[in-house]
Amino acid sequence: MTHSSAPEIQALFNRIAPVYDELNQQLSWGLHTVWKKMAVQWAEAAPGHQALDICCGSGDIALLLARAVGKTGSVTGVDFAPAQLAIAAERGQARYPDHNLTWQAGDALDLPCPDAHFDCATMGYGLRNVTDIPQALRELERVLKPSAKAAILDFHRPTQPWVQQFQAWYLDRVVVPTAEQFDLKADYAYIGPTVDRFPQGPEQIELARQAGFAQAQHYPLLGGMMGILVVQKAAANSVV
Ligand SMILES: C[S@@+](CC[C@H](N)C(=O)[O-])C[C@H]1O[C@@H](n2cnc3c(N)ncnc32)[C@H](O)[C@@H]1O
C-alpha cells in the first residue's frame, strides 16, 4: 500500500495517532529521542527563540524545543493531522503549562506563518512524507529569519550493503510485525516505499540550495539508516 496523495497521508496520520508514540518508542528501541534531541541541538534552539516544528505530529520534537527555548521563547507546532495535534496539545499542557506553545493546523507546503519569523526550526520524519519536497524546503526557508538554522531528521538509505540488508530486515521483520500487533500492518508498510524514493543526502543538499538556503549539510546517523539535514538561511546582508 502506498500513500501518495496528501489526503491519504493525512488520513493515515490521523488513524495512527492514538498509538503513534508507543509504536515509535518500541520500533526505535527508544533511540528516536536521541536523534530528535540532536535535531534540536543542530537547529541551535536557544532560550528566548521563536521556534517552529513542522510536521510536529504528537509533539515530540516541539516539546524538546520548548525545553530549549524556555518560558521566554515560543514554539509553534504545525501539522495537517488534527488527531496528532490534539495529542500534542495535551502533552504540551501537561509538561509545559507555563510555556508559549501554539499548535497550528496547517500544510508544510503552505505554512500558516509569516515571512522571516522564526529563529530556528525542526522537522522530524516529515519531509519524506510531503508530496512536494522542493516546495516544503522553500516554505521552510521563507519563514526563517536571516541566518537561522533548521534541522530535518528522517530515514535515509544506507550505502553499505550490510547496513542496507539490516534496514530491509528491520522494516520487514520488525516494523511491519510490530505494527501488526496494533492492527496497523498496512499503515506501517508505507515506510519502506517512502524511504526508497526519499532523496539521498547529497540530493537533499542540492534541493536545499535550490530552495534558497545559503548552507546545507547532511549528517548520516546509525550507519546511514537515518540522517539529519542541517540548513541555514542566508544572512540579511548577503547577495544570493
Ligand atoms: C511520521 S510523523 C512525524 C511526527 C513527529 N515530527 C515525530 O517525529 O514524531 C509525520 C507527520 O507529518 C505530518 N504531515 C505529513 N505531510 C504533511 C503536510 N503536507 N503538512 C503538514 N503535516 C504533514 C503528518 O500528519 C504526521 O503527523
The ligand as a Gaussian input file, in Angstrom:
#p B3LYP/6-31G(d) Opt

LIG

0 1
 C        5.987000      10.402000      10.807000
 S        5.082000      11.707000      11.505000
 C        6.304000      12.579000      12.425000
 C        5.760000      13.311000      13.627000
 C        6.803000      13.974000      14.529000
 N        7.541000      15.003000      13.837000
 C        7.749000      12.956000      15.103000
 O        8.929000      12.972000      14.721000
 O        7.334000      12.154000      15.939000
 C        4.832000      12.759000      10.120000
 C        3.841000      13.881000      10.378000
 O        3.850000      14.726000       9.238000
 C        2.535000      15.200000       9.035000
 N        2.472000      15.668000       7.645000
 C        2.741000      14.982000       6.512000
 N        2.593000      15.767000       5.438000
 C        2.240000      16.997000       5.905000
 C        1.955000      18.240000       5.286000
 N        1.999000      18.388000       3.956000
 N        1.650000      19.289000       6.063000
 C        1.580000      19.157000       7.412000
 N        1.813000      17.999000       8.066000
 C        2.156000      16.930000       7.315000
 C        1.654000      14.024000       9.376000
 O        0.341000      14.400000       9.693000
 C        2.393000      13.426000      10.564000
 O        1.900000      13.894000      11.802000

